[in-house]
């Protein structure tokens, strides 16, 4: 079953994983999740597979890497809600 996660709720989604976790495993765990961004939607698992770390020690580590892979407009303009509808 596919689900959607708004960018503002990404921390909560990442907290559901067990750490440490390998990049491939994290991507597989979130492959059925669509991440709702300010400028569209992305496959959460695909975004994770684009990160550079092989292993994440915590949700914070994974979220930090994720921010580095997002397109520039993904979180919107300053003062815009982060992907919230």
C-alpha positions as MATLAB code, in Angstrom:
seq = 'XXXXXXXXXXXXXXXXXXXXXXXXXXXXXXXXXXXXXXXXXXXXXXXXXXXXXXXXXXXXXXXXXXXXXXXXXXXXXXXXXXXXX';
ca = [
       0.000    0.000    0.000;
       1.413    3.352   -1.032;
       1.397    6.357    1.253;
       2.331   10.029    1.102;
       4.531   11.962    3.495;
       4.745   15.749    3.423;
       8.262   17.126    3.592;
       7.474   18.743    6.937;
       6.812   15.236    8.336;
       9.936   13.558    6.929;
      11.569   13.272   10.379;
       8.677   11.188   11.673;
       8.854    8.834    8.679;
      12.601    8.351    9.129;
      12.178    7.644   12.853;
      10.164    4.531   11.918;
      13.317    2.839   10.560;
      15.724    0.825   12.723;
      19.261    2.241   12.873;
      21.957    1.746   11.884;
      20.559    1.047    8.426;
      22.173    0.619    5.028;
      21.221    3.006    2.235;
      19.780    0.180    0.093;
      17.656   -1.103    2.978;
      16.351    2.373    3.833;
      15.483    2.946    0.179;
      13.635   -0.370    0.017;
      11.746    0.347    3.263;
      10.491    3.675    1.879;
      10.025    2.637   -1.764;
       6.235    2.737   -1.439;
       6.264    6.276   -0.010;
       5.704    9.423   -2.049;
       7.413   12.491   -0.598;
       5.273   15.602   -1.153;
       7.526   18.603   -1.817;
       6.781   22.260   -2.471;
       7.498   21.751   -6.189;
       5.994   18.321   -6.723;
       6.308   14.718   -5.602;
       9.251   12.332   -5.467;
       9.658    8.647   -4.686;
      11.131    8.648   -1.171;
      13.082    5.440   -1.766;
      14.629    6.831   -4.962;
      15.752    9.979   -3.158;
      17.413    7.910   -0.450;
      19.208    5.820   -3.080;
      20.765    9.049   -4.392;
      22.453    9.843   -1.072;
      26.200    9.337   -0.738;
      26.457    7.455    2.575;
      26.386    3.663    2.599;
      25.124    3.416    6.202;
      23.095    5.791    8.362;
      23.610    5.710   12.122;
      20.457    7.702   12.935;
      17.365    9.327   11.466;
      19.143   12.676   11.782;
      22.040   11.413    9.643;
      19.661   10.196    6.957;
      17.629   13.401    6.986;
      20.779   15.494    6.625;
      21.882   13.440    3.607;
      18.394   13.671    2.155;
      18.495   17.479    2.283;
      21.655   17.356    0.165;
      19.920   15.358   -2.591;
      16.732   17.400   -2.890;
      16.266   19.743   -5.851;
      16.758   23.425   -5.001;
      13.037   24.308   -5.092;
      11.901   21.254   -3.160;
      11.194   23.114    0.055;
       9.785   26.197   -1.655;
      10.507   29.853   -1.289;
      11.371   31.432    2.046;
       8.375   31.545    4.381;
       6.456   28.995    2.261;
       5.120   25.940    4.070;
       7.366   22.951    3.434;
       5.182   20.879    1.145;
       2.051   21.218    3.260;
      -1.158   21.415    1.317;
];
